[in-house]
Amino acid sequence: MKQILLIEDNAEIRENTAEILELAGYKVATAENGKIGIEQAIEIKPNLIICDIMMPVLDGYGVLHVLQKNDELRHIPFIFLSAKSERTDMRRGMEMGADDYITKPFTETELLSAIESRLKKAELLQKEIPAGIEGWSYVAEAATGKDPLAALKEDRNINKYKKKQVIYSEGNHPGRMYYILKGKVKTFKANEDGKELTIGLYNAGDFLGYIPLLENEAYKETAEALEESELAVIPRADFEELFYDNKEVAHRLIRLLANNVTEKENQLLGLAYNSLRKRVAESLLLLMKKFKEGASAQFSIHISREDLANIAATATESLIRTLSDFRSEKLIEIKDGYIVVLNEKKLRDMIN
């Protein structure tokens, strides 16, 4: 049962509102002023808080300010309840981080609809967000209440890229981000001699090109299709609207993107300190993690030796010799250009 904390100094309104909420199936805790309300919030950690603005001891703005400073409470949905309906009061509350604003007198339907909406969005934001397009779906639905995948199919331009075709180049300034609908993409950096180091691998369902939008800087790497691919183009304005207009969505989206950054950092750390055999084994496992389809299926991939060498940060000749060793040790098999992983466990043991 969801629990709601109601902070209201008017006894009649407090009792009537609590009764409405209890009849709707919510567990209700009440407080007659802001100070007691904060104490209640710390103790019970409710699923949602409804708070009057004009109260003795501590007003609603003060309550929200204190809650925003508490890491355990700051993400609880917060609805202001007040007889003051001036636009400036509403703006101040929303700018402080309130999720909604209900003016007195209100109907039972208005109250319950606002609560249900905020609880639904909070539930979406509390879910473990998967990587890629599914994760974007969660945060987008939390922000708009719409199915972003349906909108993606209807409203987005789809760009098609051939194998080795560049999607964006290092040094250029971004005006969009991308969903990969089909195919595989790599991102890489190149030195003055043209030597490439692959720093990111992306599959259908991933999105890329978002970090420069957040940093408002030029691309720091080049993106290139590993095979024929189709990418949905997400204009910068749409990304910024989603990111900046909803603080909770921004918080969850940052966590989602941070997972991708952490994964990239761990990859680069391994490239810096691991032996050649470990780097090649780790590169194969990385490809397996990104591109394997089905939990039980044997993993195979058709990738050029040059691209694999760039992932492992080694010369193509050294990579080929190492693959030959792995083949002799029956860790992999090579058929018609495909690399087939035969013993995942031994590859993992090699890098642990």
GIRA-V828115 format. One record per residue. N is the residue number from 0. RES is the residue in one letter. NEAR is the number of other ideal C-beta (glycine too) atoms within 10 Angstrom. Layout:
# GIRA-V828115
[[N RES NEAR] [N RES NEAR]]
This chain:
# GIRA-V828115
[[0 M 6] [1 K 17] [2 Q 14] [3 I 23] [4 L 24] [5 L 26] [6 I 26] [7 E 25] [8 D 17] [9 N 15] [10 A 10] [11 E 8] [12 I 17] [13 R 19] [14 E 13] [15 N 13] [16 T 23] [17 A 18] [18 E 11] [19 I 16] [20 L 23] [21 E 12] [22 L 10] [23 A 15] [24 G 9] [25 Y 20] [26 K 14] [27 V 19] [28 A 17] [29 T 19] [30 A 23] [31 E 18] [32 N 17] [33 G 24] [34 K 17] [35 I 15] [36 G 30] [37 I 22] [38 E 11] [39 Q 18] [40 A 24] [41 I 13] [42 E 10] [43 I 12] [44 K 13] [45 P 21] [46 N 20] [47 L 23] [48 I 28] [49 I 29] [50 C 28] [51 D 27] [52 I 21] [53 M 13] [54 M 24] [55 P 10] [56 V 12] [57 L 17] [58 D 18] [59 G 26] [60 Y 19] [61 G 17] [62 V 25] [63 L 21] [64 H 13] [65 V 18] [66 L 21] [67 Q 16] [68 K 9] [69 N 14] [70 D 7] [71 E 10] [72 L 17] [73 R 16] [74 H 18] [75 I 18] [76 P 24] [77 F 26] [78 I 21] [79 F 26] [80 L 22] [81 S 21] [82 A 12] [83 K 15] [84 S 11] [85 E 10] [86 R 7] [87 T 8] [88 D 18] [89 M 17] [90 R 11] [91 R 15] [92 G 23] [93 M 13] [94 E 8] [95 M 14] [96 G 15] [97 A 21] [98 D 21] [99 D 19] [100 Y 20] [101 I 18] [102 T 15] [103 K 14] [104 P 8] [105 F 14] [106 T 10] [107 E 13] [108 T 8] [109 E 12] [110 L 18] [111 L 16] [112 S 13] [113 A 20] [114 I 22] [115 E 13] [116 S 15] [117 R 20] [118 L 16] [119 K 14] [120 K 20] [121 A 18] [122 E 13] [123 L 20] [124 L 21] [125 Q 13] [126 K 11] [127 E 6] [128 I 20] [129 P 14] [130 A 17] [131 G 19] [132 I 19] [133 E 11] [134 G 23] [135 W 26] [136 S 17] [137 Y 20] [138 V 24] [139 A 23] [140 E 18] [141 A 23] [142 A 22] [143 T 16] [144 G 11] [145 K 10] [146 D 12] [147 P 21] [148 L 15] [149 A 9] [150 A 13] [151 L 18] [152 K 12] [153 E 7] [154 D 11] [155 R 18] [156 N 10] [157 I 13] [158 N 15] [159 K 13] [160 Y 21] [161 K 10] [162 K 13] [163 K 12] [164 Q 13] [165 V 12] [166 I 21] [167 Y 22] [168 S 12] [169 E 15] [170 G 10] [171 N 12] [172 H 10] [173 P 20] [174 G 13] [175 R 19] [176 M 23] [177 Y 23] [178 Y 23] [179 I 23] [180 L 18] [181 K 15] [182 G 19] [183 K 22] [184 V 23] [185 K 23] [186 T 21] [187 F 18] [188 K 15] [189 A 13] [190 N 8] [191 E 5] [192 D 5] [193 G 6] [194 K 12] [195 E 18] [196 L 16] [197 T 23] [198 I 19] [199 G 19] [200 L 22] [201 Y 26] [202 N 20] [203 A 18] [204 G 16] [205 D 20] [206 F 22] [207 L 21] [208 G 25] [209 Y 20] [210 I 16] [211 P 19] [212 L 17] [213 L 16] [214 E 10] [215 N 10] [216 E 11] [217 A 13] [218 Y 18] [219 K 13] [220 E 22] [221 T 19] [222 A 22] [223 E 21] [224 A 22] [225 L 22] [226 E 14] [227 E 13] [228 S 24] [229 E 15] [230 L 28] [231 A 19] [232 V 15] [233 I 23] [234 P 13] [235 R 15] [236 A 10] [237 D 16] [238 F 20] [239 E 13] [240 E 13] [241 L 20] [242 F 18] [243 Y 10] [244 D 11] [245 N 20] [246 K 14] [247 E 20] [248 V 22] [249 A 16] [250 H 14] [251 R 22] [252 L 25] [253 I 12] [254 R 12] [255 L 19] [256 L 16] [257 A 10] [258 N 13] [259 N 19] [260 V 11] [261 T 10] [262 E 15] [263 K 14] [264 E 10] [265 N 12] [266 Q 20] [267 L 12] [268 L 10] [269 G 18] [270 L 19] [271 A 9] [272 Y 9] [273 N 17] [274 S 11] [275 L 16] [276 R 15] [277 K 17] [278 R 24] [279 V 29] [280 A 25] [281 E 21] [282 S 27] [283 L 25] [284 L 18] [285 L 18] [286 L 21] [287 M 16] [288 K 12] [289 K 16] [290 F 17] [291 K 17] [292 E 8] [293 G 7] [294 A 5] [295 S 4] [296 A 8] [297 Q 11] [298 F 19] [299 S 17] [300 I 18] [301 H 11] [302 I 19] [303 S 13] [304 R 14] [305 E 11] [306 D 22] [307 L 22] [308 A 24] [309 N 22] [310 I 26] [311 A 27] [312 A 22] [313 T 19] [314 A 13] [315 T 15] [316 E 10] [317 S 14] [318 L 23] [319 I 13] [320 R 14] [321 T 21] [322 L 19] [323 S 12] [324 D 13] [325 F 24] [326 R 15] [327 S 9] [328 E 12] [329 K 10] [330 L 20] [331 I 23] [332 E 14] [333 I 13] [334 K 9] [335 D 6] [336 G 10] [337 Y 12] [338 I 21] [339 V 13] [340 V 20] [341 L 15] [342 N 14] [343 E 16] [344 K 8] [345 K 14] [346 L 22] [347 R 12] [348 D 10] [349 M 20] [350 I 15] [351 N 5]]
